Amino acid sequence: MATAERLLGRHAEREQVRALIGQARNGRGGALLLTGEPGIGKTTLLDATTSDPAGMRLLRVDGFEAESMIPFAGVQRLAIPLRRHLSELPESHRHALRVAAGVEQGDPPDRFLVGLGVLGLLGAAGETEPVLCVVDDAHLLDPESLDVLGLVARRLEAESVALVLAARDAAPVAAQLAGVPALRLAGLESEWATRLLSASLAEPIDPAAAAQVIAATGGNPLALVDLAGELSVRRLTEASLADEPLPIGHHLETLYLRRIRHLSADLQTWLLIAAADSTGNLDLIRAAGQFWGLPGDPVEEAESADLVELGPTITFRHPLVRSAAYNAVQGSQRRRAHRALSEAADHLGLVEVEAWHAAKATLGTDPDVADRLERVADAAGRRGGLASRARVLAQASALTPPGRTRYARLVDAADAALASGAAQLAKTYLDDVDEDALDAVTRGRLIWTRASISLFTADPALMEAGATMLSAAECLHGHDVALEQDALIKAFEYTLPAERMARGLTLSELGARLRKGADLREGTAATILRGLGAHILLPYDQAVPVMRAAVDAILGLDPARLLRYGATSVALTTALWDARARRECLERTAAAARDAGALQLLDTTLWTMSLAELSGGTPRQAHQYIEQVRELRRAIGYDAEHVINVALLAWAEAPRPQVEMIAEGAGSMGFGGVQSAGHAALAVRDLADADYEQAYRRLKPLVDDPFLQVTPLELPDFVEAACRSERSGEAWAHVRHLEALAAANGSPWTVGVAHRSRALVEEDAEPHHRAAVDALAAGDVPIELARAHLLYGEWLRRARRRREAREQLHLALGLFERGQAPAFARRARAELTAIGDQTAQAGARDPLDLTPQQLTVARLAATGHTNAEIGSTMFLSPNTVDYHLRNVFHKLGISSRRQLADRLDGTD
């Protein structure tokens, strides 16, 4: 049936695709996913709207089942015509693409780093002429290619590139392409379906019978055309009046099967081989036919039978034709076809394809085939194909006789699945492992993976994750020192999310095991372990130099090792009250993760940075980091709108019941750290609102049950709450504690808050107020400095020194406004009003009319980042960054980045 007839009634769908293509011609890129059941017309719509895009470069890629275990296979075919643009990419993106393609050695690249490289390639190609990328049968692509295309589709904005994908309705596709605009094709409307059916029949059909046929087929174009080709008008009319269902779906497949069984035996065998192959590789199919022993090459006969179409590859007329050809024979014949294809692939040097067909040809277990699959999995891992590695290793395990090797392969598969983000799949693999059959090292790795899964999935078992990691370390003891030391560091890290809710170990037990692990072998890991052990076990003055040595070791790491150890820095730098070192460690870790495309680690690091900024930084910066988390999650197709930092919500004056509910919800899931952070932040807000009694009640349980580096940061707030709620007696001990901490670490931050706290309990407060301001001004802790100015200004007002009070309060107000601490800003304004100063009223400047994405771009540009750096941070192309900046400049009525910095200062 002609394309025009098959597209009857698809006007709206055609216009939507053409509109997308038109946008790309005008420099506004975008993507569209076409979905629907088999035969609904996805490929026909693609062909009709994209086959001859005037003035555009057409790139077309189809998915093939046999390539689904070859990582980045689909992306590689897409990128080959764009190779000349590789030189225009950053080196990290070029290297990632080459390693993923298997043409260069290097550390396995993250699939999303490869995605950024492909986005850059397409953007560069679009600078020469607009590009149209068409991907059919996307559900058959390898998972890495699907992830890459998903990222590209979500980030196309200001490139002259249109991406159109077509896929069957399938849950995995929906998950990997989440966030991509989708158009689900339904059956033809009744009028157009009638026209199509009538045009496909040799004689007229009764309208009532036609309506029944159309209702039964759901207007599926292929079903209508093929029924017309198989059944006469009389039979269709009779079927419409009978109780039996019309032959659609599986029944339609039987029609194709009937046609196939009328063909010659050799042609049926050839179609079986072609169906078993799925790639349409004509050379492979011909070679497999020879290995089978077919006397000739019936390609043209197959085409004449209207079952396949010949081009650069062989394409079945419809998936149901392929299914009919494959299922027309018994299992033994199908396995023989795969065996012939395996031999042919080996002859042609197609290693992955050979292993895939060898596995399909195997009944039961076969250690030799399993070994070949493992080699394919290892090759996939070297190219960054973790999802493919997991799937192939699981398949290798299934072909391995029961025993140590079988279950070790499942553990390896679980590791790879978890690293690719498929935590539930990893858990499924581990559930099939017989732990008694494992050696000690593999058992340790299994336990490690289980602990990691509990954190990834927010399973209540995360409360025991630290203890679980100690068990993993015990399994590794005496077998793998490096892995044991890393497991011990993870045991500390995995204890932090639960905080006081941690189960299965005490902090003293953890500290002792960390200190013991440090003595196993000298090196960076040992230095970090000593620092962590000292943090837990030693008196603070003795712990400081050991912790400082660990921080210095982390600061000296190269980016690759920062990916492993950078996250540990937050506990040590916080314990040292070293905001600058904390910021440097975390920013360098985030940069290393971004450059490596390690987006799961980047997500965690940015989240940690947001939380850290609320102690020693500013809510404004915390908010910026959360926005970067949202941008990252939009890029990779995760939920971005429900990204919440509960402590930041408290600072941003969200309703208290809402903050409390979220904090308690986190606690019920085992995230004790999130729960306590939420309560502590609400207490700070209570202080800002002068509700000192409530602040005291929130902080008292936290201070009475101290937890490592967290509680000391809460002591200045507790001192203020206790003093202002007439409990100064309770404050004295904590003031002395803060002074002892300051004497030991010498941090301007600690010195400042110690003096600020001393000023609240001393009669002669002014020297301590001044010392607090001086120390905190040198500590790069803006909100802490603002609070020192505020308390000093309040003290001066009560001492009736209005001019000096006004100066301190204005300094505090400016810092609070720039740092986005509205509750404290309101308190500062109230103090100014009390001395008759009306110059600092809320809302004096207009809010910025920018989208969150534009605001993030603007902030980064205002701080000196280039377009390329902003693009790397936000997973956008430089073209898209430039587009957003031009919109920002237009909205704000400015023309330079210098003006942008002035305009943003204190207004956003």
LINGITA-V993723 format. One line per field, one symbol per residue. phi: phi as a letter, one per 20 degrees, with the letter a starting at -180 (. if undefined). burial: b if it has 24 or more other ideal C-beta (glycine too) atoms within 12 Angstrom, else e. A space follows every 10 residues. Layout:
# LINGITA-V993723
phi=???
burial=???
This chain:
# LINGITA-V993723
phi=.fggffegne ffffffffff ffgffencfa bbdecqfgnf offffgffdc fcfgmceedc cdecffefdd fmffffffeg fdgfegfeeg gfffffffff emdberfgef ffffffffgf fffffffebg dddccdlffe ffffffffff fgffdfcdde cdcddcbffb fgffffdgne gcceedfffg ffffgffffe efbfcfgfff ffffffemmf gffffffffe dfgfffffff eeeffffcmf ffffffffff feefffffff fffffffmem ffffffffff ffoffbceff fffffmdcce bgcecfgagf ffffffefcf gfffffffff fffffffeme ffffffffff eedndbgfff ffffffffff ffenefffgf ffffffffee ggqgfgffff ffffgffffe nefffgffff feeeffeeff fffffffgff ffffffelfg fffdffffff fffffefncb ffffffffff gfgfefgelf egcnbdffff gfffffffef afqggfffff ffffgedegg fefgffffff fffffeffgf efgedgffff fffffeldff ffffgfffff fffffemeff ffgfffffff ffffcnccgg ffffffffff fffffenefd fdfcdfffgf femfgggfff ffffffffeo efffffffff ffffffffem efffffffeg ffffcfckff fgfefgffgf fffedmcggf fggfffffff fffedmfgff gffffffffe defeeggfff fffffffedl cgffffffgf ffffffffem dffffgffff ffffffffel dfffffffff ffffdneded efmfdffeec fgffffgfff ffenffgfff fffdmcfgff ffffffffgf femccbffff ffffgmdd
burial=beeebbbbbb eebbebbbeb bbbbbebbbb bbbbbbbbbb bbbbbbbbbb eebeebbbbb bbbbbbbbbb bbbbbbbbbe ebeebbebbb ebbbbbbbbb bbeeeebbbb bbbbbbbbbb bbbbbbbeeb bbbbbbbbbb bbbbbbbbbb bbbbbbbbbb bbbbbbbbee ebbebbbbbb bbbbbbbbeb ebbbbbbbbb beeebeeebb ebbbbbbbbb bbbbbbbbbb beeeebbebb eeeeebbbbe bbbbbbbebb eebeeebbbb bbbbbbbbbb bbbbbbbbbe bbebeebbbe ebeebebbee eebbbbbbbb bbbbbbbbbe eebbbbbbbb bbbbbbebeb bbbbbbbbbb bbeeebeebb bbbbebbbbb bbbbbbbbbb bbbbbbbbbb eeeebbbbbb bbbbbbbbbb bbbebbbebb eebebeebeb bbbbbbbbbb bbbbbbeebe bbbbbbbbbb bbbbbbbeeb bebbbbbbbb bbbbbbbbbb bbebbebeeb bbbbbebbeb eeebbbbbbb bbbbbbbbeb eebbebbbbb bbbbbebebe bbbbbbbbbb bbbbbbbbbb bbbbbbbbbb bbbbbbbbbb bbbbbbbbbb bbbbbbbbbb bbbbbbbbbb bbbbbbbbeb eebbbbbbbb bbbbebeebb ebbeebbebb bbbbbbbbbb bbbbbbbbbe ebebbbebbb ebbeebbbbb bbbbbbbbbb bbbbbebbeb beebbebbbe bbebbebbbb bbbbbbbbbb bbeebeebbb bbbebbeebb bbbbbbbbbb bbbbbbbeee eeebbbebbb bbbbbbbbbb bbbbbbbbbb bbeebebeeb eeeeeeebeb ebbbbbbbbb bbeebebbeb bbbbbbbbbb bbbbbeebbe ebeeeebeeb eebbebbb
